[in-house]
Amino acid sequence: MEALRRNPAEFYARQFTQVRDAVSSIACGYPQADNIALLAFTDALAEFYVFSPGSDWQGCLDEALAMAVWALGNATGAEGGDTDLKAIQFLAE
C-alpha cells in the first residue's frame, strides 16, 4: 500500500482511463468491457508493485492489455468453445 501511495490518485485515474479506452476500442460495445479494463489495470498494478517491483510500468500495462484481449475473446465467445469452461480455467490459472 505504501508503494501505491507514492503516486497521486490522479495518476491512477489517468492510467485507468487509458486502459479503459484501449479495452473499449476493441470491445465492440461489450457490456462488461469496463470490468475487464479494471481487471487488466489491477493486473498491471499487481505485476508492477507486488510480483515484479522495479519493472517497466509500460511493459506491465502491455501485458495486462494482452490479458484483456484474451478475456474479451473468452467473454464474447470470439475464440469459440465453452465460455463457462474457459472462465473456470481462467480463474484456476
Summary of the structure (lengths in Angstrom):
residues: 93
radius of gyration: 14.0
end to end distance: 24.7
largest distance: 42.9
contacts: 235
relative contact order: 0.13
helix: 76%
strand: 0%
